[in-house]
Amino acid sequence: MRNKAEVLMHPVRMKILQALMQHKEDGLSTLEMNKIIKDVPQATLYRHIQILADESIIKIVKERKVRSVVEKFYALNEDAARLNHEDLKNLSQEQKLNFISYYQLFLLTQYQNYLSSIAETEHVEDTSTFSLVDLTLSNEQFDHFQEDLNNLMTKYYKMGTLDAETETKTIAFNIIPKP
């Protein structure tokens, strides 16, 4: 078994997971993922899909026979795709820095793509937001805050379905306790 953080934080695998998050109802076939993730060669994409499947981070949700080949459709295994406290605790300082670097780079790429799409579309307003706040909380209050935040994110993540009336929005948080 591989290190879960390293599996999740690979740039190609992050793109696969992002695509699957946006198509969680029916999943995606490898061909559909290839159409969404255009900057990754097909053989590379297949290899990374297999790694995610081997680690049970994604799962096969249906199969369809197309001529003599069985086309597999993959979906995110949401519980396995999260890093829990134990996973993070077992990482070295260098691994944690790599993790946050990949995470921030992924967000930067998302934001660049967002800005490019706005520039290509007339009469579209930039609705992105940024905020930074220092909260002064006891450890118990902080634990409740994190639990509330997680519950809120989970609530809205589970209610989202991609259709003509909805758009995907990337929400990201960094919580850095002060020593």
Secondary structure as GFF3:
##gff-version 3
##sequence-region A 1 179
A	DSSP	alpha_helix	4	8	.	.	.	ID=ss1
A	DSSP	alpha_helix	11	21	.	.	.	ID=ss2
A	DSSP	beta_strand	28	29	.	.	.	ID=ss3
A	DSSP	alpha_helix	30	36	.	.	.	ID=ss4
A	DSSP	alpha_helix	42	54	.	.	.	ID=ss5
A	DSSP	beta_strand	58	66	.	.	.	ID=ss6
A	DSSP	beta_strand	69	76	.	.	.	ID=ss7
A	DSSP	alpha_helix	85	89	.	.	.	ID=ss8
A	DSSP	alpha_helix	93	120	.	.	.	ID=ss9
A	DSSP	alpha_helix	139	159	.	.	.	ID=ss10
###
